[in-house]
Amino acid sequence: MSSDLPFTLDQLRILKAIATEGSFKRAADSLYVSQPAVSLQVQNLERQLSVPLFDRGGRRAQLTEAGHLLLEYGDRILSLCQETCRAIEDLQNLQGGTLIVGASQTTGTYLLPRMIGLFRQRYPEVAVQLHVHSTRRTSWSVANGQVDLAIIGGEVPSELQESLEIIPYAEDELALIMPVYHPLANAEIIRREDLYQLKFIALDSQSTIRKVIDQVLTRCGIETGNLHIEMELNSIEAIKNAVQSGLGVAFVSISAIEKELQMGMLHRGRVEGVVVNRTLSVIVNPNRYRSKAAEAFTEEILPQFTNRAIELSQGAAEQNGQTTSVPSLPEINGKASVE
């Protein structure tokens, strides 16, 4: 093997695209190049490395052991290249550059757009990307340097908890919602035993929110296995629409129903002695370069929305005759935080 590098960045991008898309043709389409050009690059790469990278026997392009190894290191190389470019962009003192924020589904849909809107007002020259995925995938994106920081509502995978910095950010109440004309909408307090008579619309049992709801209700002495799940849907918007249509009731994040409550489109019920909260966390990779855009977002934007989350959560708790404490945003990567 020559002392020169046996591959180029473009070849690593092609390898990653094929692994992601599952075929040479779809990879070519995603990269806006021809399929013969992709095939030729792979052939050159395999010849330079003297090993096959793909098993071409099946309908889907499968990586060989050598292909998996190159993809693992290639991801790190490409990520480091992107990090280098962004560090250079930072020399422009927030007159350009990119901020990439990750989020789990609910926070990415209802909370992050407001944050990004405020950030863009202050720094219109900074391009912003929002990547919304599951908590697990978002956590890995932070670990791999694909996003600057993320806000999640679930638990970071155990294998990443030592390598990521996990900062409790705010409490998010999961409120019980029902149609405004529901018989229990007139009840000041809903008895726990009444829950067994309701038809629930829920996310699937593997979702982070569903697990939190089940855990809290179980701690409150409610047998979740005896609750009637009328249907399972895969989005909060679908659940809200189903509730408005009278198909059942549901527990959803208070951040997702603020508009509907203000407009009288949904009713929030209060269950005797039950407040379902989850902790939202900010996660960062302390071993990765933190751009000035990420620092500005952390120091200027996050604290303002911590206050908003506190107001929403405390308001709900006070209506239930309870109090709640929300953790302040602590120091991140040696930067003083706003309490």
N, C-alpha and C positions, 0 to 999 in steps of 0.2 A: 504493500500500500504506500502511495506517495506521501511525503511529509506534508503536502498541501491538504486542506480539508477535503474529504471525499464527497461533500454534499454542499448545496447552497441553501439559502433561506427559502427560496422559491420551492425547492424540492421538499423541504420540510413542511411548507404550507400545503403542498399537493398531497403529501403523505397523510397529513392530518385531515384534509378534506375527504380523502377516500375512506379513511377510517370512520369519519363522522357520517358520511352520506351512504356508505355501504356499496358503492359502485364507482367505476371510473367515469361513467357518463354523467352521473349526478354530481360528482366532484368537479368535473369539467364545467358543467352548467353553473355551479355555485361560484367558480373562480372566473367565469366569463372567458374561458379559453376552449379550444377544440379538444375532443377526446383523444385524437392521435397525439396532440402535444403533451397531454397528461401521461399517456402510455409511454411515450418516448422518454420523458423525464424519469419515470419509474424504472425503465429499463437501464438508463444511464446510471441511476443511483444504485441499482442492484449490481451492475457490472463494477462500479467503483468500490463497493463494499464487499463484493464477492460472495454475497448471500442473497437468497430469495427473501423478499419482504412480504409477499402476499401469496396465499394459497388460492389459486385461480380455478380450482376444481368445482366449486359450488356456484350457485347463482349470485351469492353475495360475496364481495371481496373480503376475505378474512386475513388478518395479519398473522404472519408466522411469529415464532418466538423472537426472532431478530427484529421483525417489524414492530412488535410491541415495545421492545427495548428502545429502538430508535424513536418511536413515538413519544415515549416517556421523557427521554432527554430532549427531543425536539420541542415538546411543549414548553419545557423550561427555558430552552434557548430563545424561542420566539417570545416568550413572556419577558425575558430579560431584555431583548431588543426593544420591545414596546416600552418597557420601563425606562430604558436609556433615552429613547426619543422624547418621552414625557418629561424627563429630568431636564433635557436641553430646552424643551418648550417653556419650562418654568423660569428660565432666564429672562423671559419677557415680563415677569412680575404681574401675572394674571391678566395680561393683555391678550392672551390666547391660551392655547393648551386645552386639555380635556379632563373632565371629571367623570369617573365611572363609578356609579353607585349600584350596589346589589340590594335586593330585598326579597323577602318571602312574599307569598301571594297577597295577603290582606294589606300588609304595610306598603307593598309596592303599588297596589291599586288605589288606596285611599289616603295614605299619609305622605308618601314620597313625592307625588306630583305637586303638593302644596309647598313642600320644602324646596323642590327644584325651581318652582316658580319664583320664590323669594330670592333664591341664589342667583337666578338669571337676571333679576332686576338689578342686583348689585354688581354682577360680573357678566354683562351681556356678551363679552368676547370669548368667554370660556364655553366650549362645547360640552354638553352634558349627555351622558348615556345612562339609561336605567335598565338594568337586567333583572327581570322578575322571574324567579324560579322557586322550587321547593327550598325549605330550610337547608336540607342536606346539600343540594347542588350549589346553593348560594354560599354556604360555608366553604366548600371546596374551591369556589371561584376566588374567594378571599385568600385562601391558603396558596393558591397557584398564582396569585398576583394578577388575576384577570379583572378584578375590580379593586378600587381604592379602599372602600369600606362598605359595610352592609348593615341593614337593620332587619332583624329577624324576630319572629314571635315564637319560635320553637327552640329546641335544645341543639346545640352544636354537636355533631357526631363525636363520640367518645375518642376516636383516634385523632381528632384535631384539637381537642380541648387544651392540650399542653402547648401547642404551637401557635394558637391564636389568642389574641387579647379579647376577652369577652367582658363588656361593660354594661351592667344593668342600666337601662335608659329611662323607662317609664312603665307604668301599669296600664294595661288595656283591659277595660271591662268587656266581658261577653254578655250582652244583655238579652233577656228573653223578649222576643217580639211576636206580635200577633196582629191580626186584622183589627182595625178600629171598631168594627162592629161585633167582635168576638164577645160572647157572654162574660168572660172573665176580664174584659177591658174595663168594666165598671167596678171591679174589685180593688179595694185599696191595697190589700195584700193577698197574694195567692198562696193557699195552703200547700205544703209539700205533697200531701196525698192527692191533691188535684192534678199534679203533674202526670200521674198514671192514667188519667182520663184524656189526656191531650194527644193529638197526632203531631209528631215531630218531623220536621224536615231537616236533614242533617247532611254534613259532608261525610265522605266515606270514613270508615272506622280507622283507617291508617293515617288520616290527616292530623296535623299537629293540633289544630283547634279542637277537633273532636276528642282527642286524647285528653286535652286539658279539661274540657267540659266534663268528661266522664270521671276524671280523677277528683275534681272538686265536688261534683254531685255525690260521689261515693263517700267522700270524707264527711259530707253533710248528712249521711245516713240514707241517701236515696239509692235504691237499687236500679242502676241504669239498665240492667238486663231486662227489667220489667217495664221499661218505658216503651211506648209504641212508636216505632220509627216508620212513618208513613211512606217516606221515600228518601233516597240519598241522591244528592246532586253534587256536581263537581265545581260549582262556582258560587260565590257569595251573592252575586247579582241574580243568578237563577233562584237562589233560596229566597231572596227578598221579594222577587216577583211572585213566587209561589205563595208566600205568606200573604201578600197583598190580594192574591186571587182567592184566598180563603181555603187553601189546601192544608194548612196546618200552622204550627208555631215553630220558632227556631231560636237558638242562641247564636248571635252574631256580634262581631266587634262593634263597639259603640262608634268607632270612627267611620264605619261603613253605613250607618243609618242616621247620621246627624241631620242631613237634609230632609229625609223622610219624616223624622220626628218633628222637625220645625214646621213642615208643611201639613202635618196631620195625616200623613199617608199610612203610618204605622203606629201602633201603640206599644210602649215598653211596659211589660208587666214586672211586678216586684214579688219575688218569692220569699216566703217567710224564712228569715235567717240565712238566706243564700245569696252570696255575691260571687260571681265567677270572674276571677281576674287572671291574667297571665302577664308575665314580664316581657317587655320588648327589650332587646339587647342590641347594642352596637358592637360589631366585630371588626377587628383590623388585624393585619399581619404585622407584628412589630419588627420582623426581619426584612420587610420590603420597604422600598423608597416611598415616602409619603409626599405627594406633590403639594405645592402651595395651594392649589385649588381644593385639595382634600382637607388641608389644614383650615382654610377659610370656611369650608362647609361645616367642619367639626366645631370650630370655635364660635362661629357667628350664627349659624342656622340651627343646629341641633338644640342648643339651649332654649331657643324661643319656642320650639315645638314641644320640648319637655314640659314647659308651663301649660301649653294647651292640653297635653295629655293629662296633666294633673287636674286641670279644671274639669275635664270631661269625666274622669274617673271619680274624683271626689264628689262631683255633683250627683252622680249615680249612687254612690255609697251613702251620701247624706240622705237621699230620698229613702233609702232602705234602713235608716237609723243607725248606720255604721260609719266608721271613719277608716280611711286608708292612707297609707304612707307610700310615697313614690320616691325611689332612690334618685339622688341628684347625679348629674353627669360627672364622673370622676376624671382624674387626669388621664389623658391619652397620649402615650408615647412621649411623656415628659413635657407636654404642653399644658399650661394651666387651664383649667376648665372654668366655666361659668356655673356657679351653684344656683 
